[in-house]
């Protein structure tokens, strides 16, 4: 008789697999919770304690860690003395191991999880079962670590066959990958402590394949998307498959939805008033961002900021998309629309555009993105960057003679929240909570300001300018004044700060020095 061992936290598909195993003549051993679940579903299974002769110990921390389990998994079927030892000690050969691990990754994503709770979600026996079964793939042992693998084994069971060596090798590979992902998640959590962030002593980039992509940044390159196990991903409601460049643009658009935290009593507190923010991105560059009291107004304002660049862009909103907003978006060719929810009439309008990708995002996703360690490849290695600290507007200094007006304060905060996601050297011209001119990636700051002002056109009169780094000379500030800006926010720290401040006073501009700089490369 063949034997299987099942120990699963995620019980998706476990009953169907259990029935197929029993139908093929397998005896099933299972740990307590899994055995009870199978029994309730009418699948006969033997509690693993009947095999080991021990009940669960240490509050269930020890259940499968026993020679009668691991010898049955690890015995080499080609070595007769291994088989004699199994017979001598009445140990059954275990040919199939089905195990998924305690949900550590999802547990530590809960903001209220304690260290003690996280530690209890560290699986020991499950990891050991998986490693043992994967090691003996050549000895006929088949290991399954996720429900998506069950249908293939069920098909073999119905056909009276056993997975081939190559199939078992592929399953073993995925098993080792899963263990590596799991251990890396534990290490990341332990490095950061309870809610902390840290640069790890060893950076392990272990995450499962989420989806192969049609091609990479260019059609001649292959590409794929990998996502940490259990991490939520936007739900695609319609449209073509996402591409490599789509994912980069989507990430950029979602980051733009995060608003600054404005302390009580700050002159720009009214910036928190508008209910909806909409961001439009093209090639990771913002081409329209707006705050408005309704999603349709925010959509139209963001589109009006740069209607030419919006063509072929990606739109993200932090509020539900309704019919009027969908109608406005339907006037353009767009790659993606992403929002936390949609009304039925909005989805009906989008359905007429079969290729448009419509994504439903978790409301917390944008904030989570900016709080994660950022990694990128360089020189054959990996650069890692801690999340940017959240800036504190109350620490900003007004260094000019003229103070910003309440409206200018609101727009300064709005523009500063955008320019941090514009490639350096970058500048944003904003007015009435709309980004009218955006320019990034310039090799000098005066060009960035001048081009942003040119793009803003008549909207630059009475606007604010936000730039991601200090002005090395007064000419950058003068370019903002020439465009029509009346207030500017920029980091201080130039050896010519005094000259820049003097230029602001000559122009009657309110100049605010920010607490941080935000270069983006």
DOGU-118836 format. One record per residue (C-alpha): residue number from 1; x, y, z; residue in three letters. Coordinates in Angstrom, 1 decimal, always signed. Last residue first. Example, Ala and Ser with C-alpha at 12.3 -4.5 7.8 and 13.67 -1.06 7.14 Angstrom:
BEGIN
     i     east    north       up    aa
     2    +13.7     -1.1     +7.1   SER
     1    +12.3     -4.5     +7.8   ALA
//
This chain:
BEGIN
     i     east    north       up    aa
   521    +17.1    +58.0     -9.9   UNK
   520    +14.7    +59.9     -7.6   UNK
   519    +16.1    +62.7     -5.4   UNK
   518    +13.8    +63.7     -2.5   UNK
   517    +15.3    +66.3     -0.2   UNK
   516    +14.2    +66.7     +3.4   UNK
   515    +13.2    +69.4     +5.8   UNK
   514    +11.9    +71.8     +3.2   UNK
   513    +13.0    +75.5     +2.8   UNK
   512    +10.0    +77.7     +2.0   UNK
   511    +10.3    +80.7     -0.3   UNK
   510     +7.4    +83.2     -0.6   UNK
   509     +8.1    +85.2     -3.8   UNK
   508     +8.1    +89.0     -3.9   UNK
   507    +10.6    +88.9     -6.8   UNK
   506    +13.3    +90.8     -5.0   UNK
   505    +12.6    +88.7     -1.8   UNK
   504    +12.9    +85.5     -3.8   UNK
   503    +16.2    +86.7     -5.3   UNK
   502    +17.5    +87.5     -1.9   UNK
   501    +16.6    +84.0     -0.6   UNK
   500    +18.5    +82.4     -3.6   UNK
   499    +21.6    +84.6     -2.9   UNK
   498    +21.5    +83.7     +0.8   UNK
   497    +21.2    +80.0     -0.1   UNK
   496    +24.4    +80.2     -2.2   UNK
   495    +26.3    +77.5     -0.3   UNK
   494    +23.3    +75.4     -1.0   UNK
   493    +21.7    +73.6     +1.9   UNK
   492    +18.0    +74.3     +1.7   UNK
   491    +15.4    +71.9     +0.2   UNK
   490    +12.8    +73.5     -2.1   UNK
   489     +9.4    +75.0     -1.8   UNK
   488     +8.4    +78.0     -3.9   UNK
   487     +5.6    +80.5     -3.8   UNK
   486     +4.4    +83.2     -6.2   UNK
   485     +5.1    +81.4     -9.5   UNK
   484     +4.6    +83.4    -12.7   UNK
   483     +7.0    +81.6    -15.1   UNK
   482     +9.6    +84.4    -14.6   UNK
   481     +9.4    +83.8    -10.8   UNK
   480    +10.1    +80.1    -11.2   UNK
   479    +13.0    +80.9    -13.6   UNK
   478    +14.4    +83.3    -11.0   UNK
   477    +14.4    +80.6     -8.4   UNK
   476    +16.4    +78.4    -10.7   UNK
   475    +18.7    +81.3    -11.6   UNK
   474    +19.6    +82.0     -7.9   UNK
   473    +22.3    +79.3     -8.0   UNK
   472    +22.7    +75.8     -6.5   UNK
   471    +18.9    +75.7     -5.9   UNK
   470    +18.3    +72.9     -3.5   UNK
   469    +16.8    +69.5     -4.5   UNK
   468    +13.4    +68.1     -5.3   UNK
   467    +11.7    +71.2     -6.7   UNK
   466     +8.2    +72.5     -5.9   UNK
   465     +6.9    +75.5     -7.7   UNK
   464     +3.7    +77.3     -6.7   UNK
   463     +1.1    +79.0     -8.9   UNK
   462     -0.1    +82.6     -9.2   UNK
   461     +0.6    +82.7    -13.0   UNK
   460     +1.8    +79.2    -13.9   UNK
   459     -1.7    +78.3    -15.3   UNK
   458     -1.0    +80.5    -18.3   UNK
   457     +1.6    +78.0    -19.5   UNK
   456     +2.1    +75.0    -17.2   UNK
   455     +4.3    +73.3    -19.8   UNK
   454     +6.6    +76.4    -20.0   UNK
   453     +6.8    +76.6    -16.2   UNK
   452     +7.8    +72.9    -16.0   UNK
   451    +10.4    +73.5    -18.7   UNK
   450    +11.9    +76.5    -16.9   UNK
   449    +11.9    +74.7    -13.5   UNK
   448    +13.7    +71.6    -14.9   UNK
   447    +16.0    +73.8    -17.0   UNK
   446    +17.1    +75.7    -13.9   UNK
   445    +17.7    +72.5    -12.0   UNK
   444    +20.3    +71.0    -14.3   UNK
   443    +20.8    +67.6    -15.9   UNK
   442    +17.0    +67.2    -16.3   UNK
   441    +15.2    +63.9    -15.5   UNK
   440    +12.0    +65.6    -14.5   UNK
   439     +9.5    +68.2    -15.7   UNK
   438     +5.9    +68.6    -14.5   UNK
   437     +3.6    +71.6    -15.2   UNK
   436     +0.0    +72.0    -14.4   UNK
   435     -0.2    +69.7    -11.3   UNK
   434     -3.6    +70.4     -9.9   UNK
   433     -4.5    +71.3     -6.3   UNK
   432     -5.5    +74.9     -7.0   UNK
   431     -2.1    +75.6     -8.6   UNK
   430     +0.9    +73.4     -9.2   UNK
   429     +4.2    +73.7    -11.0   UNK
   428     +6.4    +70.7    -10.4   UNK
   427    +10.2    +70.4    -10.7   UNK
   426    +12.6    +67.5    -11.1   UNK
   425    +16.3    +67.0    -11.4   UNK
   424    +15.7    +64.2    -10.5   UNK
   423    +12.9    +61.8    -11.6   UNK
   422     +9.6    +62.9    -10.3   UNK
   421     +8.1    +60.9     -7.3   UNK
   420     +9.2    +63.4     -4.6   UNK
   419     +7.8    +66.1     -6.9   UNK
   418     +4.3    +65.0     -6.3   UNK
   417     +3.9    +65.3     -2.5   UNK
   416     +5.8    +68.6     -2.6   UNK
   415     +3.3    +69.9     -5.1   UNK
   414     +0.3    +69.2     -2.8   UNK
   413     +2.1    +70.6     +0.3   UNK
   412     +3.0    +73.8     -1.6   UNK
   411     -0.5    +73.9     -3.0   UNK
   410     -2.1    +74.0     +0.4   UNK
   409     +0.5    +76.5     +1.7   UNK
   408     -0.2    +78.7     -1.4   UNK
   407     -3.9    +78.6     -0.6   UNK
   406     -3.3    +79.6     +3.0   UNK
   405     -1.0    +82.5     +1.8   UNK
   404     +2.8    +81.9     +2.0   UNK
   403     +4.7    +84.4     +4.1   UNK
   402     +6.7    +87.2     +2.5   UNK
   401    +10.1    +88.1     +3.8   UNK
   400    +11.6    +84.8     +2.6   UNK
   399    +13.1    +82.0     +4.7   UNK
   398     +9.8    +80.2     +5.6   UNK
   397    +11.2    +77.2     +7.4   UNK
   396     +9.7    +73.7     +7.1   UNK
   395     +9.6    +71.7    +10.4   UNK
   394     +5.8    +72.0    +10.6   UNK
   393     +5.7    +70.2     +7.2   UNK
   392     +7.0    +67.0     +8.7   UNK
   391     +8.4    +64.7     +6.1   UNK
   390     +7.8    +60.9     +6.2   UNK
   389    +11.1    +59.2     +6.1   UNK
   388    +11.9    +57.6     +2.7   UNK
   387    +11.8    +53.8     +2.9   UNK
   386    +15.2    +52.3     +3.4   UNK
   385    +17.3    +51.7     +0.2   UNK
   384    +18.8    +48.5     -1.1   UNK
   383    +21.2    +48.3     -4.0   UNK
   382    +21.7    +44.8     -5.5   UNK
   381    +24.7    +43.4     -7.2   UNK
   380    +26.0    +42.9    -10.8   UNK
   379    +27.1    +46.5    -11.0   UNK
   378    +23.6    +47.7    -10.1   UNK
   377    +20.2    +45.9     -9.5   UNK
   376    +17.3    +47.5     -7.7   UNK
   375    +15.8    +47.3     -4.2   UNK
   374    +13.4    +49.5     -2.2   UNK
   373    +12.6    +48.5     +1.3   UNK
   372     +8.8    +49.0     +1.9   UNK
   371     +6.9    +51.9     +3.4   UNK
   370     +6.2    +53.7     +0.1   UNK
   369     +4.4    +50.6     -1.2   UNK
   368     +2.4    +50.1     +1.9   UNK
   367     +0.9    +53.6     +1.6   UNK
   366     -0.2    +52.9     -2.0   UNK
   365     -1.6    +49.4     -1.1   UNK
   364     -3.9    +50.4     +1.8   UNK
   363     -7.0    +51.0     -0.4   UNK
   362     -6.6    +47.5     -1.9   UNK
   361     -6.6    +47.8     -5.6   UNK
   360     -9.2    +46.9     -8.2   UNK
   359     -7.7    +46.9    -11.7   UNK
   358     -9.2    +47.7    -15.1   UNK
   357     -6.9    +46.9    -18.1   UNK
   356     -8.3    +48.5    -21.2   UNK
   355     -8.1    +46.0    -24.1   UNK
   354    -11.9    +45.4    -24.3   UNK
   353    -13.0    +49.0    -24.3   UNK
   352    -16.8    +48.6    -24.2   UNK
   351    -16.4    +46.9    -20.8   UNK
   350    -15.2    +50.2    -19.4   UNK
   349    -18.7    +51.7    -19.8   UNK
   348    -20.3    +48.7    -18.1   UNK
   347    -17.7    +48.9    -15.3   UNK
   346    -18.5    +52.5    -14.7   UNK
   345    -22.3    +51.7    -14.6   UNK
   344    -21.7    +49.0    -12.0   UNK
   343    -19.8    +51.4     -9.7   UNK
   342    -16.1    +50.8     -9.3   UNK
   341    -13.9    +50.2     -6.3   UNK
   340    -10.3    +50.6     -4.9   UNK
   339     -9.0    +52.2     -8.1   UNK
   338     -6.7    +51.4    -11.0   UNK
   337     -7.3    +52.3    -14.7   UNK
   336     -4.8    +51.0    -17.1   UNK
   335     -3.5    +51.4    -20.7   UNK
   334     -5.6    +54.5    -21.7   UNK
   333     -6.9    +55.8    -25.0   UNK
   332     -9.0    +58.8    -24.0   UNK
   331    -12.7    +59.8    -24.1   UNK
   330    -13.5    +56.8    -21.9   UNK
   329    -11.8    +58.5    -19.0   UNK
   328    -14.5    +61.1    -18.9   UNK
   327    -17.3    +58.5    -19.1   UNK
   326    -15.6    +56.5    -16.4   UNK
   325    -15.6    +59.5    -14.1   UNK
   324    -19.3    +60.2    -14.9   UNK
   323    -20.1    +56.5    -14.2   UNK
   322    -18.3    +56.1    -10.9   UNK
   321    -14.7    +55.3    -10.0   UNK
   320    -14.3    +54.6     -6.2   UNK
   319    -11.7    +56.7     -4.4   UNK
   318     -7.9    +56.6     -4.3   UNK
   317     -7.5    +57.0     -8.0   UNK
   316     -4.9    +55.6    -10.5   UNK
   315     -4.7    +56.4    -14.2   UNK
   314     -2.1    +54.9    -16.6   UNK
   313     -1.3    +56.7    -19.8   UNK
   312     -1.8    +56.0    -23.5   UNK
   311     -3.0    +59.6    -24.1   UNK
   310     -2.5    +61.5    -20.9   UNK
   309     +0.5    +63.2    -22.4   UNK
   308     -1.6    +65.3    -24.8   UNK
   307     -4.3    +66.1    -22.2   UNK
   306     -1.8    +67.6    -19.8   UNK
   305     -3.4    +69.2    -16.7   UNK
   304     -6.8    +68.7    -18.3   UNK
   303     -6.7    +65.0    -17.6   UNK
   302     -6.0    +65.5    -13.9   UNK
   301     -8.8    +68.1    -13.6   UNK
   300    -11.2    +65.8    -15.5   UNK
   299    -10.4    +62.8    -13.2   UNK
   298    -10.6    +64.9    -10.0   UNK
   297    -14.0    +66.3    -11.0   UNK
   296    -15.3    +62.8    -11.8   UNK
   295    -13.9    +61.5     -8.5   UNK
   294    -15.6    +64.1     -6.4   UNK
   293    -14.3    +66.7     -3.9   UNK
   292    -11.1    +67.3     -6.0   UNK
   291     -7.4    +66.7     -5.7   UNK
   290     -5.4    +66.5     -9.0   UNK
   289     -2.4    +64.9    -10.6   UNK
   288     -1.6    +65.0    -14.3   UNK
   287     +1.5    +64.0    -16.3   UNK
   286     +3.4    +62.2    -13.6   UNK
   285     +6.4    +60.4    -15.0   UNK
   284     +6.7    +56.6    -14.7   UNK
   283     +6.6    +56.2    -18.5   UNK
   282     +3.2    +58.0    -18.5   UNK
   281     +1.4    +58.6    -15.3   UNK
   280     -2.0    +60.0    -14.4   UNK
   279     -2.9    +60.5    -10.7   UNK
   278     -6.3    +61.1     -9.2   UNK
   277     -6.9    +62.2     -5.6   UNK
   276    -10.3    +62.1     -4.0   UNK
   275    -12.0    +63.6     -0.9   UNK
   274    -10.6    +67.1     -0.9   UNK
   273    -10.1    +68.4     +2.7   UNK
   272     -6.7    +67.2     +3.7   UNK
   271     -5.1    +70.2     +2.0   UNK
   270     -7.2    +72.3     +4.3   UNK
   269     -4.5    +71.7     +6.9   UNK
   268     -2.0    +73.9     +4.9   UNK
   267     -1.6    +76.5     +7.6   UNK
   266     -0.7    +73.7    +10.1   UNK
   265     -2.9    +73.7    +13.2   UNK
   264     -3.2    +69.9    +13.3   UNK
   263     -0.3    +68.2    +11.6   UNK
   262     -0.5    +67.4     +7.9   UNK
   261     +0.4    +63.9     +6.9   UNK
   260     +1.4    +64.1     +3.3   UNK
   259     -0.8    +62.3     +0.7   UNK
   258     -0.1    +59.0     -0.9   UNK
   257     -1.8    +58.7     -4.3   UNK
   256     +1.4    +59.4     -6.2   UNK
   255     +2.8    +56.1     -5.0   UNK
   254     +0.0    +54.3     -6.9   UNK
   253     +0.9    +56.0    -10.2   UNK
   252     +4.6    +55.0    -10.0   UNK
   251     +3.8    +51.4     -9.2   UNK
   250     +1.3    +51.3    -12.1   UNK
   249     +4.0    +52.7    -14.4   UNK
   248     +6.5    +50.0    -13.5   UNK
   247     +3.8    +47.3    -13.8   UNK
   246     +2.6    +48.6    -17.2   UNK
   245     +6.3    +48.6    -18.4   UNK
   244     +6.6    +44.9    -17.7   UNK
   243     +3.2    +44.1    -19.2   UNK
   242     -0.2    +43.4    -17.7   UNK
   241     -2.4    +40.9    -19.5   UNK
   240     -5.1    +42.4    -21.7   UNK
   239     -8.3    +43.8    -20.3   UNK
   238    -10.8    +43.1    -17.5   UNK
   237    -11.3    +42.9    -13.7   UNK
   236     -7.7    +42.5    -12.7   UNK
   235     -7.3    +42.2     -9.0   UNK
   234     -4.4    +44.2     -7.6   UNK
   233     -1.8    +42.1     -5.8   UNK
   232     -1.8    +41.0     -2.2   UNK
   231     +1.3    +39.6     -0.6   UNK
   230     +0.8    +36.0     +0.3   UNK
   229     +4.2    +34.8     -1.0   UNK
   228     +6.4    +37.7     -2.1   UNK
   227     +5.8    +38.7     -5.7   UNK
   226     +7.8    +37.9     -8.9   UNK
   225     +7.0    +39.3    -12.3   UNK
   224     +8.5    +37.8    -15.4   UNK
   223    +10.6    +39.0    -18.4   UNK
   222    +11.9    +37.9    -21.8   UNK
   221    +13.8    +40.5    -23.9   UNK
   220    +13.3    +41.2    -27.6   UNK
   219    +10.0    +43.0    -27.1   UNK
   218    +11.6    +45.8    -24.9   UNK
   217    +11.1    +46.5    -21.2   UNK
   216    +10.4    +42.9    -20.9   UNK
   215     +8.2    +40.5    -22.9   UNK
   214     +4.8    +38.8    -22.7   UNK
   213     +5.2    +38.6    -19.0   UNK
   212     +5.4    +35.4    -16.8   UNK
   211     +3.3    +35.8    -13.7   UNK
   210     +3.5    +35.7     -9.9   UNK
   209     +6.7    +33.7     -9.8   UNK
   208     +7.5    +33.0     -6.2   UNK
   207     +9.7    +35.2     -4.0   UNK
   206    +13.2    +34.9     -2.6   UNK
   205    +15.3    +38.0     -2.7   UNK
   204    +17.5    +37.3     +0.4   UNK
   203    +19.4    +40.3     +1.6   UNK
   202    +21.9    +39.3     +4.3   UNK
   201    +22.6    +41.7     +7.2   UNK
   200    +19.2    +43.3     +6.5   UNK
   199    +18.8    +47.1     +6.2   UNK
   198    +16.2    +47.8     +8.8   UNK
   197    +12.5    +48.8     +9.2   UNK
   196    +10.6    +48.4    +12.5   UNK
   195     +7.1    +47.1    +13.0   UNK
   194     +8.1    +44.7    +15.7   UNK
   193    +11.7    +43.9    +14.8   UNK
   192    +13.1    +44.8    +11.5   UNK
   191    +15.7    +42.2    +11.2   UNK
   190    +13.4    +39.6    +12.7   UNK
   189    +10.7    +40.3    +10.1   UNK
   188    +13.2    +40.1     +7.2   UNK
   187    +14.6    +36.9     +8.6   UNK
   186    +11.2    +35.3     +8.9   UNK
   185    +10.3    +36.3     +5.3   UNK
   184    +13.6    +34.9     +4.1   UNK
   183    +12.9    +31.6     +5.8   UNK
   182     +9.6    +31.3     +4.1   UNK
   181    +10.9    +32.2     +0.7   UNK
   180    +13.7    +29.7     +1.0   UNK
   179    +11.2    +27.0     +2.1   UNK
   178     +9.1    +27.8     -0.9   UNK
   177    +12.0    +27.7     -3.3   UNK
   176    +13.0    +24.3     -1.8   UNK
   175     +9.5    +23.0     -2.5   UNK
   174     +9.4    +24.5     -6.0   UNK
   173    +12.5    +22.6     -6.8   UNK
   172    +11.1    +19.4     -5.3   UNK
   171     +8.0    +19.7     -7.5   UNK
   170    +10.1    +20.2    -10.6   UNK
   169    +12.2    +17.1     -9.6   UNK
   168     +9.0    +15.1     -9.1   UNK
   167     +7.8    +16.0    -12.6   UNK
   166    +11.2    +15.1    -14.0   UNK
   165    +11.2    +11.8    -12.2   UNK
   164     +7.7    +11.0    -13.4   UNK
   163     +4.6    +11.5    -11.3   UNK
   162     +2.9     +8.2    -10.4   UNK
   161     +0.2     +6.5    -12.6   UNK
   160     -3.2     +4.9    -11.9   UNK
   159     -4.9     +7.4    -14.3   UNK
   158     -7.1     +8.8    -11.6   UNK
   157     -4.1     +9.2     -9.3   UNK
   156     -2.1    +10.9    -12.1   UNK
   155     -4.9    +13.4    -12.7   UNK
   154     -5.1    +14.0     -9.0   UNK
   153     -1.3    +14.7     -9.0   UNK
   152     -1.8    +17.4    -11.7   UNK
   151     -4.8    +18.9    -10.0   UNK
   150     -3.0    +19.3     -6.6   UNK
   149     -0.1    +21.6     -7.7   UNK
   148     -2.2    +24.8     -7.4   UNK
   147     -3.0    +23.8     -3.8   UNK
   146     +0.6    +24.6     -2.7   UNK
   145     +3.5    +22.7     -1.2   UNK
   144     +3.3    +19.3     -2.9   UNK
   143     +6.0    +16.7     -2.5   UNK
   142     +6.3    +13.4     -4.4   UNK
   141     +8.7    +10.7     -3.2   UNK
   140     +9.8     +8.2     -5.8   UNK
   139    +13.4     +8.0     -4.5   UNK
   138    +14.6    +10.7     -6.9   UNK
   137    +12.4    +13.2     -5.1   UNK
   136    +14.1    +12.2     -1.8   UNK
   135    +15.5    +15.6     -0.9   UNK
   134    +12.1    +17.2     -1.7   UNK
   133    +10.4    +14.9     +0.8   UNK
   132    +12.9    +15.8     +3.6   UNK
   131    +12.8    +19.5     +2.9   UNK
   130     +9.0    +19.6     +2.9   UNK
   129     +8.7    +17.6     +6.1   UNK
   128    +11.3    +19.8     +7.8   UNK
   127     +9.5    +23.0     +6.8   UNK
   126     +6.3    +21.6     +8.1   UNK
   125     +7.8    +20.5    +11.4   UNK
   124     +9.2    +23.9    +12.2   UNK
   123     +6.6    +26.5    +11.2   UNK
   122     +7.1    +30.1    +12.5   UNK
   121     +3.5    +31.3    +13.2   UNK
   120     +4.1    +31.1    +17.0   UNK
   119     +7.0    +33.6    +16.6   UNK
   118     +4.7    +36.1    +15.0   UNK
   117     +2.2    +35.9    +17.9   UNK
   116     +5.0    +36.4    +20.4   UNK
   115     +6.4    +39.4    +18.4   UNK
   114     +3.0    +41.0    +18.4   UNK
   113     +0.8    +41.5    +15.4   UNK
   112     -1.2    +44.8    +15.4   UNK
   111     -0.3    +46.0    +12.0   UNK
   110     -1.1    +42.7    +10.4   UNK
   109     +1.5    +42.0     +7.8   UNK
   108     +3.3    +39.7    +10.2   UNK
   107     +0.4    +37.2    +10.1   UNK
   106     +0.2    +37.1     +6.3   UNK
   105     +3.8    +36.1     +5.9   UNK
   104     +3.7    +33.6     +8.8   UNK
   103     +0.8    +31.6     +7.4   UNK
   102     +1.8    +28.3     +8.9   UNK
   101     +3.2    +26.2     +6.1   UNK
   100     +1.8    +24.1     +3.3   UNK
    99     +2.3    +20.3     +3.3   UNK
    98     +1.4    +17.4     +1.1   UNK
    97     +3.9    +14.6     +1.3   UNK
    96     +3.4    +11.6     -1.1   UNK
    95     +5.3     +8.4     -1.1   UNK
    94     +5.5     +7.7     +2.6   UNK
    93     +7.0     +4.2     +3.2   UNK
    92     +5.4     +2.8     +6.4   UNK
    91     +7.6     +2.2     +9.4   UNK
    90     +7.2     -1.1    +11.2   UNK
    89    +10.7     -1.0    +12.8   UNK
    88    +12.1     -4.0    +11.0   UNK
    87    +10.2     -3.3     +7.8   UNK
    86    +11.6     +0.3     +7.6   UNK
    85    +15.1     -1.0     +8.4   UNK
    84    +14.7     -3.7     +5.6   UNK
    83    +13.8     -0.9     +3.2   UNK
    82    +16.9     +1.0     +4.0   UNK
    81    +19.0     -2.2     +3.8   UNK
    80    +17.6     -2.8     +0.3   UNK
    79    +18.7     +0.5     -1.1   UNK
    78    +16.9     +1.6     -4.2   UNK
    77    +13.8     +2.9     -2.3   UNK
    76    +16.1     +5.4     -0.4   UNK
    75    +14.5     +6.0     +2.9   UNK
    74    +13.8     +9.7     +3.5   UNK
    73    +10.0     +9.8     +3.8   UNK
    72     +9.4     +6.7     +5.9   UNK
    71    +12.5     +7.5     +7.9   UNK
    70    +11.1    +11.0     +8.5   UNK
    69     +7.7     +9.9     +9.9   UNK
    68     +8.8     +6.9    +12.1   UNK
    67    +11.9     +8.9    +13.1   UNK
    66     +9.8    +11.6    +14.7   UNK
    65     +9.3    +15.4    +14.3   UNK
    64     +5.7    +15.1    +13.1   UNK
    63     +3.9    +16.6    +16.0   UNK
    62     +6.1    +18.9    +18.1   UNK
    61     +5.0    +22.6    +18.4   UNK
    60     +1.5    +21.4    +19.2   UNK
    59     +1.3    +23.0    +22.6   UNK
    58     +4.7    +21.6    +23.6   UNK
    57     +3.8    +18.0    +22.5   UNK
    56     +1.3    +16.5    +20.0   UNK
    55     +0.5    +13.0    +21.1   UNK
    54     +3.2    +10.3    +20.8   UNK
    53     +3.1     +6.8    +19.4   UNK
    52     +4.6     +8.0    +16.1   UNK
    51     +2.1     +6.3    +13.8   UNK
    50     -1.0     +6.8    +15.9   UNK
    49     +0.2    +10.3    +16.6   UNK
    48     +0.0    +11.0    +12.8   UNK
    47     -3.8    +10.9    +13.0   UNK
    46     -5.0     +8.3    +10.4   UNK
    45     -7.2     +9.6     +7.6   UNK
    44    -10.5     +8.6     +6.2   UNK
    43    -12.0    +11.2     +3.9   UNK
    42    -15.7    +12.0     +4.6   UNK
    41    -15.4    +15.7     +4.6   UNK
    40    -15.5    +15.9     +8.4   UNK
    39    -12.8    +13.3     +8.5   UNK
    38    -10.6    +15.4     +6.2   UNK
    37    -10.9    +18.4     +8.5   UNK
    36    -10.3    +16.3    +11.6   UNK
    35     -7.1    +14.9    +10.1   UNK
    34     -5.9    +18.4     +9.0   UNK
    33     -6.4    +19.7    +12.5   UNK
    32     -4.6    +16.7    +14.1   UNK
    31     -1.8    +16.0    +11.7   UNK
    30     -2.5    +13.6     +8.8   UNK
    29     -1.6    +10.1     +7.7   UNK
    28     -3.4     +8.9     +4.6   UNK
    27     -3.5     +5.3     +3.3   UNK
    26     -3.4     +5.3     -0.5   UNK
    25     -5.6     +3.0     -2.6   UNK
    24     -6.2     +5.2     -5.6   UNK
    23     -9.6     +6.2     -4.3   UNK
    22     -8.0     +7.2     -1.0   UNK
    21     -5.6     +9.5     -2.8   UNK
    20     -8.3    +11.0     -5.0   UNK
    19    -10.6    +11.6     -2.0   UNK
    18     -7.7    +13.3     -0.1   UNK
    17     -6.9    +15.5     -3.1   UNK
    16    -10.5    +16.7     -3.4   UNK
    15    -10.7    +17.3     +0.4   UNK
    14     -7.4    +19.2     +0.4   UNK
    13     -8.4    +21.6     -2.4   UNK
    12     -8.0    +24.7     -0.2   UNK
    11     -7.0    +23.6     +3.2   UNK
    10     -4.4    +26.3     +3.8   UNK
     9     -2.8    +25.3     +7.1   UNK
     8     -1.9    +21.8     +5.7   UNK
     7     -0.4    +18.6     +7.0   UNK
     6     -1.0    +15.6     +4.7   UNK
     5     +1.1    +12.4     +4.7   UNK
     4     +0.6     +9.9     +2.0   UNK
     3     +1.0     +6.1     +1.9   UNK
     2     +1.2     +3.5     -0.8   UNK
     1     +0.0     +0.0     +0.0   UNK
//
